[in-house]
């Protein structure tokens, strides 16, 4: 790996939710662009008599991204988030591209985000959108 391989300057995120394609814009400059939580895929235990038992864990992938308060994509996702309260939950796919690497997360759902703008002291505050996915490829 060379230093040119670790830059996120060419990173992009596209969300497809309910058939609507949303290119994510206006990433928050003070936050991570895209965050993926640790995924537990196995567990184990040692018994009193010394045996070690283990098993697979069928777990979801939790991921999030942060946009600035002025993001157009953020406004669109906020509308989708608020519509979900009425039972309008749509499947989501998120495609994250950075250089030659493309990761597709899905199927999944949008789980949380701010339902309205967060008014800060001098500017609209960043918004984090959280998702859960079944898989990544």
PyMOL commands that set and color helices and strands:
alter all, ss='L'
color gray80, all
select helices_A, chain A and resi 3-6+72-84
alter helices_A, ss='H'
color red, helices_A
select strands_A, chain A and resi 12-17+20-23+34-36+42-46+52-56+61-67+92-98+101-112+127-133
alter strands_A, ss='S'
color yellow, strands_A
deselect
rebuild
show_as cartoon
